[in-house]
Amino acid sequence: MASQGCYSRRHFLGKSGFCLGSLGALWLLKQDNLLGKPVDLKSQHFDTLPKAPSMRPKARAMISMFMQGGPSQIDLFDPKPELDKRNGQKFVGDIKYDDSANASTKLMASPWKFQKHGQSGIEVSELLPNFARIVDDVTLIRGMQTGVSNHGQGIYAMQTGGILAGRPTIGSWLTYALGSESSELPAYVALTDPRGLPVLGVSNWTQGWLPSQYQGTAVRSQEPRMPNLDPAPHLRGQAQKQYLDFLAQLNAGHLAKHAGETDLEARISSYELAGKLQTAAKEALDISSESAATKELYGINDPQTAEFGTRCLIARRLVERGVRFVQLFTGNQTWDHHKGIIAGLPAACKYVDRGSAALVIYLKARGLLDSTVVHWGGEMGRLPVIQFDGGRDVVGRDHNTFGFSMWMAGGGFKSGLAYGETDELGHKAVKDIVSHHDYHATLMHLFGLDHEKVTFPRNGSAMKLTDNKGGRIVTELLV
């Protein structure tokens, strides 16, 4: 019990809940349209059936290769002659360190050579020889910016539009708005790395506060990629069909009594999909029927490139079969080269370069690139100064979210374009800046969606992928 003159929170709420002051506050909130309106979810139904976009789309599917940790734009995509000239000199100006204890102000030029490639003449690092082969088919964005320094917040920004946990990812928004072209495979698939889950784990493919149907389905990096696909021997064939038919009747009756229960709808939908997956998923995830030439293209015969190349091949097979959104992850902080970048960055590039380039080459050959967006990039880049200044084998680069690079291909993006610039040292984006909100608005536009109108009601607000903070459709990137 609260002492005299001192009220607990429970006591205060109990005593003031219906007083004149609280009623007056409610009236004022209503007058200013600040009072949340109740949402009748019982009148809504959610599914992953195909839905028509509001505008004519250029893209119907997306494959995102998310390079967690922050690939160094200075060493891969954004050559800086001035940095080469000033190598070893002191950086002059403001700079934000994530790890100030091990920071230095000594500039470090890229140890790797750049060369122009293709008809576009885009300069690419020697660490990405296979990307150099497809440079005329991509848009290289050199002016990306989020401005949030930590990995977690940066990942949330790029994946969900905000910097806090609990928001839906890009894949969830696309499947919520458009559904899937396949009724036998998940609409949204996450392909994980055998070396470990990405930072934030399942939050990378969460549906957040969208209905559960729009959560990504994680597919394992190694066999069995989806466990328990085969029924028990005594349930195979007609026995299983009769069992599932009876279960469907029970579920339909239960749902009719609990209309609007979105989690229940999602659970029933997952049961229905599970039966179809026994055939469809096994076929989609089985690459044994692919030709020897195809496997060679994806690097599946090379132990250093086989794992990521296999996932790139599976991603292509999934979108061919109607899956809306597929995302591939690299292991926990594979690209986070605070130290040891001289050895670490070439290894990270070797792991993904062949498979990611093969994906674009094969989609183009199959006539699928025009309608499939391909993305390659992480949540940040790296600084132009040395971190851990202890010699060549130790040096690395700290986080940089004020200017970094990523590339896009297909689905309405221009070919052979380098867009945006960082300053003369590769530190901050200074021209044609693309924020994460701009990136998301542009993606939605390519799928025939207005990012301002694809919303979900929550706590009295119309929530959006662009975090209610706008976002410019970067038309300069588009065909």
C-alpha positions in Angstrom: 0.0 0.0 0.0 1.3 3.5 -0.8 2.2 5.6 2.1 0.3 8.9 2.8 1.3 11.5 0.3 3.1 9.0 -2.0 1.3 7.1 -4.8 2.4 4.1 -6.6 1.8 3.9 -10.4 -1.0 1.4 -9.9 -2.7 3.6 -7.2 -2.4 6.7 -9.4 -4.0 4.9 -12.4 -6.7 3.4 -10.3 -7.7 6.7 -8.8 -7.4 8.9 -11.8 -8.7 6.7 -14.6 -12.1 8.4 -14.6 -11.4 11.7 -13.1 -12.3 15.0 -14.9 -8.7 15.7 -15.7 -8.2 12.4 -17.6 -11.5 12.8 -19.4 -10.5 16.4 -20.4 -7.2 15.1 -21.8 -9.0 12.4 -23.9 -11.3 15.2 -25.2 -8.3 17.4 -26.2 -6.6 14.4 -27.9 -9.7 13.7 -29.9 -10.1 17.3 -31.0 -6.5 17.3 -32.3 -6.9 13.9 -34.0 -4.3 12.4 -31.8 -6.4 9.7 -30.3 -5.8 6.3 -31.7 -8.7 4.8 -33.7 -9.6 1.2 -33.0 -8.8 -1.2 -35.9 -11.2 -3.9 -36.6 -8.8 -6.7 -37.5 -11.7 -9.2 -37.6 -12.9 -7.6 -40.8 -9.4 -8.2 -42.4 -8.0 -11.3 -44.0 -4.4 -11.9 -44.7 -2.8 -14.4 -47.2 0.0 -14.7 -49.7 -2.2 -15.1 -52.8 -0.9 -13.0 -55.7 -2.1 -9.3 -55.6 -2.0 -6.7 -58.3 0.2 -3.7 -57.7 -1.2 -0.2 -57.9 1.0 0.7 -60.9 2.6 -1.2 -63.7 5.6 -3.0 -62.2 9.0 -3.5 -63.7 10.0 -6.1 -61.1 8.2 -9.2 -59.9 10.9 -10.8 -57.7 14.0 -9.8 -55.7 17.2 -11.6 -54.7 19.2 -9.7 -52.0 22.8 -10.8 -51.1 23.3 -9.1 -47.7 27.0 -8.7 -46.9 26.9 -8.1 -43.1 29.7 -6.3 -41.5 30.4 -3.6 -44.0 32.4 -4.2 -47.2 35.1 -1.6 -47.7 34.0 0.6 -50.6 37.5 2.2 -50.7 39.1 -1.2 -51.5 36.3 -2.6 -53.8 34.2 -0.1 -55.6 35.3 3.5 -55.0 39.0 4.2 -56.0 40.5 7.4 -54.6 43.6 8.8 -56.3 43.9 11.5 -53.6 44.0 8.9 -50.9 46.8 7.1 -52.8 48.8 10.4 -52.8 48.3 11.1 -49.1 48.8 7.5 -47.9 50.3 7.6 -44.4 49.5 11.3 -43.8 47.2 12.6 -41.0 43.5 12.9 -41.7 42.4 16.5 -41.1 38.7 17.1 -40.3 35.9 15.5 -38.4 35.6 11.8 -38.3 33.4 9.4 -36.3 34.9 6.3 -34.9 33.0 3.3 -33.6 36.1 2.1 -31.8 38.0 5.2 -30.7 40.3 3.2 -28.4 42.0 1.6 -31.4 41.6 4.4 -33.9 44.2 6.4 -35.7 44.2 9.4 -37.9 46.7 7.9 -40.4 45.3 7.6 -43.9 45.5 4.2 -45.6 45.4 3.9 -49.4 43.9 0.8 -50.8 46.5 -2.0 -51.1 44.7 -3.3 -54.2 44.7 -2.1 -57.8 41.7 -0.8 -59.6 41.0 -1.1 -63.4 38.3 0.1 -65.7 36.0 -2.6 -67.1 33.4 -3.1 -69.8 32.0 -0.5 -72.1 30.9 1.6 -69.1 34.5 1.9 -67.9 33.5 1.5 -64.3 36.6 1.0 -62.1 36.6 -2.2 -60.0 39.1 -3.6 -57.6 41.3 -6.6 -58.5 39.6 -8.5 -55.6 36.4 -8.8 -57.6 37.3 -10.2 -61.1 33.9 -11.8 -61.6 32.0 -8.7 -60.7 34.1 -6.9 -63.3 32.6 -9.3 -65.9 29.1 -8.0 -65.1 29.8 -4.4 -64.5 27.9 -3.4 -67.7 24.8 -5.0 -66.3 24.7 -3.3 -62.9 24.0 0.0 -61.2 26.8 0.8 -58.8 25.7 3.2 -56.1 28.7 5.0 -54.5 26.8 7.4 -52.4 24.9 5.3 -49.9 24.3 6.7 -46.5 22.4 5.8 -43.3 24.3 7.8 -40.7 23.9 5.2 -38.0 27.3 3.7 -36.9 26.4 0.5 -35.1 25.9 -2.8 -36.9 22.5 -3.5 -35.4 21.1 -0.1 -36.1 22.6 -0.1 -39.6 21.2 -3.6 -40.4 17.7 -2.5 -39.1 18.0 0.7 -41.3 18.8 -1.2 -44.5 16.5 -4.2 -43.8 13.4 -2.5 -42.1 13.6 1.2 -42.7 14.0 2.1 -39.0 16.8 1.7 -36.5 14.9 -0.1 -33.7 13.9 -3.7 -33.4 10.4 -5.1 -34.2 9.8 -3.6 -37.6 9.0 -5.7 -40.7 11.7 -6.4 -43.2 11.7 -5.5 -47.0 10.7 -9.1 -47.9 7.8 -9.0 -45.5 6.5 -5.7 -46.9 6.7 -7.0 -50.5 4.9 -10.2 -49.7 2.3 -8.3 -47.6 1.6 -6.0 -50.6 1.9 -8.5 -53.5 1.7 -12.0 -52.2 3.5 -14.8 -54.0 3.2 -16.3 -57.5 3.7 -19.7 -56.0 1.2 -21.6 -53.8 3.6 -24.4 -53.2 6.7 -22.6 -51.9 7.2 -19.9 -49.2 6.7 -16.3 -50.5 9.8 -15.2 -48.7 12.9 -17.3 -48.1 16.1 -16.6 -46.1 19.2 -18.6 -47.1 21.6 -18.7 -44.2 25.4 -19.2 -44.0 26.9 -22.4 -42.5 29.5 -20.3 -40.7 26.8 -18.8 -38.4 23.6 -16.8 -38.3 23.9 -13.1 -39.2 24.0 -10.4 -36.6 20.4 -10.0 -35.1 19.6 -13.6 -36.1 16.0 -14.1 -37.1 15.3 -10.4 -36.9 16.7 -10.2 -40.4 13.6 -12.0 -41.8 11.0 -11.0 -39.2 7.5 -9.9 -40.2 7.5 -7.5 -37.1 4.0 -6.4 -36.4 2.7 -7.6 -39.8 0.7 -10.8 -39.7 2.8 -13.9 -39.3 2.2 -15.1 -42.9 4.8 -12.6 -44.0 7.7 -13.8 -42.0 10.6 -15.2 -44.0 11.2 -19.0 -44.1 14.7 -19.8 -43.1 16.3 -22.5 -45.3 19.4 -24.2 -43.9 22.8 -23.8 -45.4 23.4 -27.6 -45.5 21.3 -30.7 -46.0 18.6 -31.2 -44.9 17.9 -27.6 -45.9 14.3 -28.0 -44.7 14.0 -30.6 -42.0 11.1 -33.0 -41.7 9.8 -32.7 -45.2 9.2 -36.5 -45.5 6.2 -37.9 -43.6 6.5 -40.9 -41.4 6.3 -44.2 -43.4 2.9 -45.1 -41.9 1.4 -41.7 -43.0 2.6 -41.6 -46.6 0.2 -41.6 -49.6 -3.5 -41.8 -49.0 -3.2 -41.9 -45.2 -1.6 -38.5 -45.1 -4.1 -37.0 -47.6 -7.0 -38.1 -45.4 -5.3 -36.8 -42.3 -4.6 -33.4 -43.8 -8.2 -33.2 -45.3 -9.6 -33.9 -41.8 -7.2 -31.3 -40.2 -8.3 -28.7 -42.8 -11.9 -29.2 -41.8 -11.1 -28.8 -38.1 -9.0 -25.7 -38.8 -11.7 -24.1 -41.0 -14.3 -24.6 -38.2 -12.0 -23.2 -35.6 -11.1 -20.2 -37.6 -14.7 -19.4 -38.3 -15.2 -19.1 -34.5 -12.2 -16.9 -34.2 -12.4 -14.5 -37.2 -9.6 -12.0 -37.4 -7.1 -14.0 -35.4 -4.1 -13.4 -37.6 -1.7 -15.7 -35.8 -4.3 -18.5 -36.1 -4.7 -17.8 -39.8 -0.9 -17.9 -40.2 -0.6 -21.2 -38.4 -3.3 -22.8 -40.5 -1.7 -21.4 -43.7 1.7 -22.9 -42.6 0.1 -26.4 -42.2 -1.4 -26.2 -45.7 1.9 -25.1 -47.2 3.8 -27.8 -45.3 2.1 -30.5 -47.3 2.9 -28.9 -50.6 6.5 -28.4 -49.6 7.1 -32.1 -49.4 7.3 -32.1 -53.2 7.8 -28.6 -54.3 10.6 -27.6 -51.9 12.6 -30.8 -52.4 12.5 -30.2 -56.1 13.4 -26.5 -55.9 16.3 -27.1 -53.4 17.8 -30.0 -55.4 20.4 -28.8 -57.8 21.4 -32.3 -59.0 19.6 -31.8 -62.3 21.6 -28.7 -63.2 24.2 -29.1 -65.9 27.9 -29.4 -65.3 28.4 -26.1 -67.1 26.0 -24.3 -64.8 27.7 -25.7 -61.7 31.0 -24.6 -63.1 29.7 -21.1 -63.7 28.5 -20.8 -60.1 31.8 -22.2 -58.7 30.2 -25.2 -57.2 33.3 -27.4 -58.1 35.6 -25.1 -56.1 35.6 -25.6 -52.3 36.3 -21.9 -51.8 33.2 -20.8 -53.7 30.9 -23.9 -53.7 28.8 -23.0 -50.7 27.8 -19.5 -51.6 27.5 -20.5 -55.3 25.1 -23.2 -54.4 22.9 -20.8 -52.5 23.0 -18.4 -55.4 21.8 -21.2 -57.7 19.1 -22.1 -55.3 18.0 -18.5 -55.1 17.6 -18.5 -58.9 15.6 -21.7 -58.8 13.3 -20.3 -56.2 12.4 -17.1 -58.1 12.0 -19.1 -61.3 9.3 -21.0 -59.4 7.4 -17.9 -58.2 9.0 -17.0 -54.9 8.7 -13.3 -54.4 11.8 -12.5 -52.2 15.0 -14.4 -51.5 17.8 -13.1 -49.3 21.2 -14.7 -48.9 23.3 -13.9 -45.8 27.0 -14.1 -45.1 28.1 -15.4 -41.7 28.3 -13.2 -38.6 30.4 -10.1 -39.4 32.3 -11.7 -42.4 33.0 -8.2 -43.7 33.7 -6.4 -40.4 37.5 -5.9 -41.0 38.5 -3.8 -38.0 41.8 -5.5 -38.2 43.5 -8.0 -40.5 41.9 -6.5 -43.6 44.9 -7.4 -45.8 44.1 -11.1 -45.4 40.4 -10.9 -44.5 39.0 -8.9 -47.3 40.4 -11.1 -50.2 39.0 -14.2 -48.5 35.5 -12.6 -48.1 35.5 -11.5 -51.7 36.6 -14.9 -52.9 33.8 -16.6 -51.1 31.0 -14.6 -52.8 32.3 -13.1 -56.0 31.9 -16.0 -58.4 28.4 -17.0 -57.3 27.0 -13.5 -57.2 28.3 -12.7 -60.7 27.0 -16.1 -62.0 23.5 -15.2 -60.6 23.3 -12.1 -62.8 24.8 -13.8 -65.8 22.3 -16.7 -65.6 19.3 -14.6 -64.9 20.1 -12.5 -68.0 20.6 -15.6 -70.1 17.2 -16.9 -69.0 15.5 -13.6 -69.7 14.7 -13.2 -66.0 17.0 -10.3 -65.2 14.6 -7.7 -66.5 11.9 -8.7 -64.0 14.2 -9.7 -61.0 16.0 -7.1 -58.8 19.4 -8.3 -57.7 21.0 -6.5 -54.7 24.6 -6.9 -53.3 25.7 -4.8 -50.3 25.9 -4.5 -46.5 24.8 -2.1 -43.8 27.9 0.2 -44.0 31.4 0.7 -45.4 34.8 1.5 -43.9 36.8 4.6 -43.0 39.9 5.8 -45.0 42.1 5.7 -41.9 43.9 2.9 -40.2 42.5 1.1 -37.2 44.9 -1.0 -35.2 48.0 0.6 -36.5 50.3 -2.3 -35.7 51.8 -3.3 -39.1 50.6 -4.7 -42.3 49.2 -8.0 -40.9 47.2 -6.1 -38.2 45.7 -3.0 -39.8 42.0 -2.6 -40.5 39.3 -0.1 -41.1 36.6 1.1 -38.7 32.8 1.6 -39.6 31.6 4.2 -42.0 27.9 4.8 -42.6 28.3 8.3 -44.1 29.4 7.1 -47.5 29.5 3.5 -48.8 28.7 1.4 -51.9 26.4 -1.3 -53.0 25.2 -2.6 -56.4 21.9 -3.4 -58.0 21.0 -5.2 -61.2 17.8 -5.9 -63.2 14.2 -5.2 -62.4 14.3 -1.7 -63.9 17.7 -0.5 -62.7 20.0 0.9 -65.4 22.9 -1.0 -66.7 26.5 0.1 -66.6 25.9 3.1 -64.3 28.1 4.4 -61.5 26.0 6.8 -59.4 26.9 9.1 -56.6 30.2 10.2 -55.2 32.1 10.3 -51.9 34.6 13.0 -51.1 38.2 12.8 -52.3 39.2 10.4 -49.5 36.1 8.1 -49.7 34.8 9.3 -46.3 31.4 10.9 -46.8 28.9 10.9 -49.6 28.8 14.3 -51.2 27.0 14.0 -54.5 23.8 12.1 -55.5 23.3 10.7 -52.0 21.0 7.7 -51.6 19.6 7.1 -48.1 18.1 3.8 -46.9 14.7 5.5 -47.2 15.4 6.4 -50.8 16.5 2.9 -51.5 13.3 1.4 -50.1 11.1 4.0 -51.9 12.8 3.1 -55.2 12.4 -0.6 -54.7 8.7 -0.3 -53.9 8.3 1.8 -57.1 9.9 -0.8 -59.2 7.4 -3.4 -57.9 4.5 -1.1 -58.8 3.9 0.1 -55.3 3.6 3.6 -53.8 5.7 3.5 -50.6 3.4 6.2 -49.1 0.3 4.0 -49.6 1.5 0.5 -48.6 0.7 0.8 -44.9 -0.3 -1.2 -41.9 -2.4 0.2 -39.0 -0.6 0.1 -35.7 -1.3 2.1 -32.5 -3.4 4.6 -34.5 -0.7 5.2 -37.1 -0.3 4.1 -40.7 3.1 2.4 -40.6 5.3 2.2 -43.7 8.6 0.7 -44.8 10.0 4.2 -45.2 9.4 4.7 -41.4 7.0 7.7 -42.0 10.1 9.8 -42.9 9.6 9.9 -46.6 12.1 8.6 -49.2 12.8 9.8 -52.7 12.3 7.6 -55.7 15.8 7.8 -57.3 14.7 8.0 -60.9 18.2 8.6 -62.1 18.9 4.9 -61.3 16.0 3.6 -63.3 15.5 2.7 -67.0 
